[in-house]
Amino acid sequence: APPMDGGASKAARAAGDWQPVFVPLAALKAHGRIPRGGSKAGFKHELTGQPNARELLKRKSDFPLERTVFVFVSHRWLSPGMGARGHPDDTDGSKFKLLLKGIEELSTGPASPVPEGFEVALWIDFACIDQDSDPGDELNHLHEIIQGCDLVVTPIVDPQHGEWRDPDEKGQGVTSWFVDYEAAAWKDYLKRGWCRVE
């Protein structure tokens, strides 16, 4: 079944048939940027020029559940804006590239949380919430979405990463990564209400 638009999604929730949608990793890679999941025909984002791409999304039940790792992407938008003006990435696609690199690293090695041969499906708010309907309504189900995921990934785009060292590099040890990670972008992430909820 195709992903539902905002109105259909509300009706499905009322009928008890709602489920989140995800972006398959292969579709995300092929798309080349974080897709926008709006339902408005003819939309073009003013920052990127990209149209809506809800056709990339799949309902959770459309994945082979026993062979899929579901990933919740918790992040702050790099290009915030009101309504249709906001975008989670910058014009260079820094977050998109970092997200792909992070998923690749999670998918390799003997202790990988993504077993070999498993599909990866990502829940990214910009893609998986209908941006042209009532985005806040979908967030009422945030707890269900996170609960239904296997991993939470937080891509922190940190252009100043070379200007500081983590406590391990300083020989101090880590007591709490939430406190000891000194990236300005991380500290900004932790100040945002929705990010703290996630």
C-alpha positions in Angstrom: 0.0 0.0 0.0 1.3 3.5 -0.8 2.1 5.8 2.1 -0.8 7.9 3.2 -1.1 11.6 3.0 -1.9 13.6 6.1 -5.7 13.4 5.8 -5.7 9.6 5.1 -3.2 9.2 7.9 -5.5 10.9 10.4 -8.4 8.7 9.2 -6.2 5.6 9.6 -5.2 6.5 13.1 -8.8 7.0 14.0 -9.6 3.6 12.6 -6.6 2.0 14.4 -4.9 1.2 11.1 -2.1 3.8 11.4 1.6 2.8 11.1 4.7 4.8 10.4 6.4 5.0 7.1 10.2 4.6 6.5 12.7 5.4 3.8 14.5 2.3 2.6 18.3 3.0 2.8 18.7 2.0 -0.9 16.1 4.5 -2.0 17.7 7.2 0.2 21.1 6.6 -1.4 19.6 6.6 -4.9 17.7 9.8 -4.2 20.9 11.6 -3.3 19.5 13.8 -0.5 17.1 13.7 2.4 13.7 13.4 0.6 10.8 15.7 1.5 7.7 13.8 2.4 5.0 16.3 1.5 1.7 15.6 -0.3 1.3 18.9 -2.1 1.4 18.4 -5.9 3.9 20.6 -7.7 5.8 21.6 -4.6 9.4 22.7 -5.0 11.5 23.5 -1.9 12.9 27.1 -2.1 16.3 26.1 -0.7 17.0 22.9 -2.7 14.4 23.0 -5.5 13.5 19.5 -4.7 9.9 18.2 -5.1 8.1 16.0 -2.7 9.2 12.4 -2.8 6.6 10.4 -0.9 6.9 7.6 -3.5 10.2 6.6 -1.8 8.4 5.7 1.5 7.1 2.4 2.6 4.8 1.4 5.4 6.5 -0.6 8.1 4.5 -3.7 7.3 5.7 -3.6 3.7 9.3 -4.4 4.8 10.3 -8.0 5.7 10.2 -7.4 9.5 12.4 -10.3 10.3 15.2 -9.0 8.0 15.0 -5.2 8.5 16.7 -2.9 11.0 14.5 0.1 11.6 16.4 3.3 12.5 15.0 6.4 14.0 17.0 9.5 13.0 17.0 12.1 15.8 18.5 15.4 14.6 18.2 19.2 14.5 17.5 20.8 11.2 20.5 22.7 9.7 18.3 25.1 7.7 15.4 25.8 10.0 12.5 27.8 8.7 8.8 28.2 9.3 6.5 25.8 7.4 7.7 24.7 3.9 10.9 26.9 4.2 12.7 24.6 6.6 15.1 21.9 5.6 17.1 19.4 7.7 20.3 19.7 5.6 22.5 22.4 4.2 23.0 23.1 0.5 26.1 20.8 0.5 24.2 17.8 1.8 26.4 17.5 4.9 23.9 15.7 7.0 22.9 13.3 4.2 26.5 12.3 3.7 27.2 12.0 7.5 24.0 9.9 7.9 25.1 7.5 5.1 28.6 7.2 6.5 27.2 6.5 10.0 24.8 3.8 8.8 27.6 2.2 6.8 29.8 2.1 9.9 27.0 0.6 11.9 26.6 -2.1 9.2 30.2 -3.4 9.2 32.3 -5.4 11.6 31.7 -8.4 13.8 29.7 -6.6 16.5 27.6 -4.6 14.0 24.1 -3.7 15.2 23.0 -4.2 11.6 23.4 -7.9 10.7 24.8 -8.8 7.4 22.1 -9.1 4.7 19.5 -7.0 6.6 17.7 -4.2 5.0 17.9 -0.8 6.7 14.8 1.5 6.9 15.1 5.0 8.3 12.5 7.2 9.9 13.5 10.8 9.2 10.9 13.5 10.2 11.4 15.5 7.0 10.7 12.5 4.8 8.3 10.5 6.9 5.9 13.2 8.2 3.6 14.8 5.6 5.1 18.3 5.6 2.1 19.7 3.8 -0.5 18.5 6.2 -0.4 18.7 10.0 3.2 17.7 10.9 2.4 18.2 14.6 -0.3 15.5 14.4 2.2 12.9 13.5 4.4 13.8 16.4 1.6 12.7 18.7 2.8 9.2 17.8 6.5 9.9 18.3 6.7 7.4 21.2 5.2 4.6 19.1 7.6 5.4 16.2 10.7 5.3 18.4 9.4 2.2 20.2 9.1 0.5 16.9 12.7 1.1 15.9 15.8 -0.9 16.6 18.3 1.9 16.7 18.4 5.7 17.2 21.0 7.6 15.2 21.9 11.2 15.9 24.0 12.7 13.0 25.7 15.8 14.4 27.2 18.0 11.6 30.1 19.6 13.3 32.1 21.9 11.0 34.4 22.8 13.9 35.3 19.2 14.8 39.0 19.8 14.3 39.0 22.6 17.0 38.3 20.4 20.0 39.3 17.0 21.4 37.1 14.5 23.2 38.0 13.5 26.7 39.5 10.2 25.6 41.9 12.1 23.3 42.8 14.3 26.3 43.5 11.2 28.5 40.7 12.2 30.8 38.2 9.4 30.2 34.5 9.8 29.6 32.0 10.1 32.4 29.0 11.0 30.3 29.1 11.5 26.5 26.0 13.7 26.8 28.1 16.1 28.9 31.7 15.5 27.7 31.1 15.6 24.0 32.1 19.2 23.3 30.8 19.8 19.8 28.9 23.1 19.6 26.3 21.4 17.3 25.8 18.7 19.9 25.2 21.3 22.7 22.7 23.0 20.4 21.0 19.7 19.7 20.6 19.1 23.4 19.0 22.5 23.9 16.1 21.8 21.5 12.9 20.6 23.0 12.0 18.0 20.4 15.5 16.6 20.4 15.5 16.1 24.1 12.1 14.4 23.9 13.5 12.0 21.3 
